[in-house]
Amino acid sequence: MFRKKRYFLLILIILIILFHDKLSFQNVQKHGNAFIQQVEQKWRGVRTPELAGVEGQAVLIMDRDSGELLYSDNGKKKMYPASTTKILTALILLERSSPDDTVTVGDEVLLRTSDESSAGLVQGERLTVRDLTAAIMLPSGNDAARTAAVYVAELETGTQQSPEQAMSYFAELMNEKAKKLGAVKSHFVNPHGLHDPDHYSTAYDMALIAREAMKLEEFNEIVGESEYAAAAQGQGEHLFQNRNKLLNSSGEWFFQGANGIKTGYTEKAGYCLVGSATREERELITVVLHSTEQGVWSDTVKLLDYGFRI
C-alpha cells in the first residue's frame, strides 16, 4: 500500500512540475530515478547533500537556454535584491536606447549618499549608453543607475524631469518589464537597489530578469569583463573594475567559464549575487540572496558546480 501511495504521489508531483515549471516529459525519461529524486527534493524544499552548507537564505539554479529550474531553495520567497536590481535597470536602458547614444550626466549624481557604491560620474560629462551600462554593472554605480533612469525617462516622455520624477517614472517601467517577464512577485521603487521596504523581489524573479538581460549582446559582453575603460567627454577616462570575484582569474573565487552577472549588498539584503557561467555549451544562471560576505561566493560556486554535474 505504501509503495502504491508513493508511486501515485510521484506521478502527481511530476505532473504538477510539468505544468508549472514547463519541464518536458523527455526530462523524466532522460534522468529517470535521478529526476524523480530531484522532484521529490524540490517538492519538499530539501537541499541535496551536495549543497549542504549553503548560507544564502534564497538560492536557485536555472538553465539559461531553456529556463528550466534545476534547483531552488526558497526561490519564490520575498527578498531584498540590493544592487542586483541594476540588472533590470541596465536591461531597460539598453532596450530603450542605442549603445552609441550619448548621455549627459545631470544633477542626479549629486543625490549620492556617503556610503553608497559609485562609478565616480561627474555632472556635465558625456558618455555613451554602452559606457553608462558598464558604469552601472561593474562598479555598481548608483550614480550611473540614477543617470540611466533620468535619461530613459526624459527620452520616453520628451520632457525635462527632476531626478525624483524621473526615477519614479523609471520604476514604473521596471515593474512593467518585470511583470512582462513573469517576475510577478517583484516590486521596484528605484533603479539602484538601496533599501526600501517596498522594493523587493525573489530569487526566481531575478533569474528571469537576468536571463532576459543576457540575451542582449552588449549586456552579455559588459558583465563578462573584469574591467572596462570608458572615455567620458569632458572628464577623461574612467576605468571601471568589476566587483564580481568569479571573473578574477588570480582570486580565490575565480570560476572557470564565469561570465557575469551582478553583485549586491545592503544591511537588510545581506550579500547577494546573480551569477552566470558556461561549460560545454551549457550556460547556467545562479541566484544567491541574503548570504554572508564570503558565503555569497562559496554558495555560488557550489551552485554552479552542482548545476553542471546534473
KOLLUM-82206 format. One record per residue (C-alpha): residue in one letter; x negated, y, z. Coordinates in steps of 0.5 Angstrom, whole numbers, plus 500, padded with zeros to 3 digits. Layout:
BEGIN
AXYZ;...
This chain:
BEGIN
M500500500;F494505502;R491504495;K497505491;K498511495;R491514494;Y492512486;F498516486;L495522490;L489522485;I494522479;L498527482;I491531483;I489530476;L495533473;I495539477;I488541476;L489539468;F495544468;H492550473;D484549471;K485547464;L481541465;S481537459;F483529459;Q477528456;N473530462;V477525466;Q474519461;K467522461;H466523468;G470517471;N469516478;A465522479;F470526476;I475523481;Q471524487;Q470531485;V477533484;E478530491;Q473534494;K476540490;W483539493;R480538500;G476544499;V470540502;R463541500;T459536497;P452533501;E448537495;L451543497;A451543505;G448549508;V450554503;E451560507;G456564503;Q463565505;A465564498;V462560492;L463557486;I460555479;M463556472;D461553466;R461560461;D462557455;S469553457;G471557463;E471550467;L470551474;L465546476;Y465547484;S469552488;D469553496;N474559498;G473561491;K480565491;K479568498;K480575498;M473578499;Y469585498;P465585492;A460590493;S456592487;T458586483;T463591482;K459594477;I459588472;L466591471;T464598470;A459596465;L464592461;I469597461;L463602459;L461598453;E467596450;R470603450;S464607447;S458605443;P451603445;D447609442;D452614444;T449620448;V452621455;T450628459;V450627467;G454631471;D455634478;E458627479;V451625481;L451630487;L456625491;R451620493;T450618500;S444618503;D443610504;E446608497;S443605491;S441610486;A438610479;G435617480;L439620475;V439628475;Q444633473;G444635466;E439630463;R442626457;L441618456;T445613451;V450609453;R445603453;D440606458;L446608462;T448601463;A441599465;A441604470;I448601473;M446594472;L438593474;P437598480;S444598481;G445606481;N451608484;D450615481;A450611474;A456608475;R460615477;T457618471;A460612467;A466613470;V467620468;Y464619461;V469614460;A475618463;E473624459;L472620453;E479617453;T483623456;G480628452;T480633458;Q474635463;Q476632469;S473633476;P469627479;E474625483;Q480625478;A475621473;M474616478;S481615480;Y483614472;F477609471;A479605477;E486604473;L482602467;M478597472;N485594474;E488593468;K482590465;A482585471;K489583470;K488582463;L482577464;G486573469;A483576475;V490578478;K487577486;S483583485;H484591486;F478596485;V478603487;N471606485;P466604480;H460602484;G463598490;L462602496;H466599501;D474601501;P479596505;D483597498;H477595494;Y477587494;S476581489;T475574489;A469569487;Y473566482;D476573479;M468576479;A466569475;L472571470;I469578469;A462576469;R464571463;E467576459;A462581460;M456576458;K460576451;L457583450;E450582446;E448589450;F450587456;N447580456;E440583454;I440588459;V442584465;G436579463;E431584463;S426584469;E425592468;Y428597463;A425603460;A430609459;A427615455;A432621458;Q432627454;G431633459;Q428629464;G423624461;E422616462;H426612467;L423605469;F429601472;Q427595476;N432589476;R434587483;N435580481;K430576484;L432570480;L428573474;N422575478;S417570475;S412571480;G417571486;E420566491;W427565488;F425565481;F429560477;Q427558470;G433560465;A436565469;N439571465;G443575470;I447578473;K448582479;T447583486;G451587491;Y451589499;T455593504;E455591511;K462589510;A461585504;G454582506;Y450580501;C453578494;L450575487;V453573481;G448569477;S447566471;A442561467;T442557461;R439550461;E439545455;E444549451;R449550457;E450556461;L453557468;I455563472;T455562479;V458567485;V456568492;L460573496;H458575503;S452571504;T445573508;E439576505;Q435570504;G441566504;V444569497;W438567493;S438560496;D445559495;T445561488;V439556487;K443550490;L449552486;L445552479;D441546481;Y448542482;G451545476;F446543472;R446536475;I453534474;
